[in-house]
Amino acid sequence: MSSEPQAALAPAAPRPQIGPFAQLIFGSRWLQVPLYVGPIVAQAVYVLLFLKELWHLVAHSFDASEQQIMLVVLGLIDVVMISNLLVMVIVGGYETFVSRLNLNGHPDEPEWLSHVNASVLKIKLAMAIIGISSISLLRTFIEAGNLGTTRSNFTETGVMWQVLMHLTFIISAIGIAWVDRLSENGHRKEASHG
């Protein structure tokens, strides 16, 4: 044992006292918890869908054409991207709007979680939606060779609307990123003047 006296522990900073109404308002964030359970259930459904589609791919791989296999694989990628989107919403949303998950130092902590805030989350979600839309549009373009035949799942008008929606997603994401950049630059200018 050491003969030196132990250093006194620094007293913890007292928590600020807030009134009951402020506690109610701040505590209301916990009402969002059930909202995050829904996407977790949806993710479980997507896992089942993925496994079902993967089983069909393997079971019918010798009977299917290259185009059919490519369409199923793109469908699998689409499911993965939607699942990634759900994880971003669940983890990032909970961390941003409800409570910290205290994952610092955990070996499985997502890299993006350390710098997530509402703006970053919006941009990441917009980019994920564009990725999902791109996969869907690619599937449509692969099947576009059948346009005008009875084997086609799409009409020319349907393809046009899908392209326009995809462009709308891209323009929206650019707009979100631009507004976020303007806001960030405004905060920097305020900080430098303060």
Residue pairs with C-beta under 8 A, 6 or more apart in sequence:
18 26
29 97
29 98
29 99
30 98
30 99
32 93
32 94
32 97
32 98
33 94
33 98
36 89
36 90
36 93
36 94
36 98
39 86
39 89
39 90
40 86
40 90
42 86
43 83
43 86
43 87
43 90
46 79
46 82
46 83
46 86
47 83
49 79
50 76
50 79
50 80
50 83
53 72
53 75
53 76
53 79
54 76
56 72
57 64
57 69
57 72
57 73
57 76
60 68
61 69
64 72
67 142
70 142
71 139
71 142
71 143
74 135
74 138
74 139
74 142
75 139
77 135
78 132
78 135
78 136
78 139
81 128
81 131
81 132
81 135
82 132
84 128
85 125
85 128
85 129
85 132
87 110
88 112
88 121
88 124
88 125
88 128
89 125
91 101
91 110
91 113
92 112
92 113
92 116
92 120
92 121
92 124
93 121
94 101
95 101
95 113
95 116
96 116
96 117
96 118
96 121
97 118
101 113
103 109
103 113
104 114
112 120
112 124
116 124
119 180
119 183
119 184
122 176
122 180
123 173
123 176
123 177
123 180
126 169
126 172
126 173
126 176
126 177
127 173
129 169
129 173
130 166
130 169
130 170
130 173
133 165
133 166
133 169
134 166
136 162
137 162
137 163
137 166
140 154
140 159
140 162
143 152
143 153
143 154
144 154
144 159
146 152
146 153
147 154
147 155
147 156
147 159
148 156
154 162
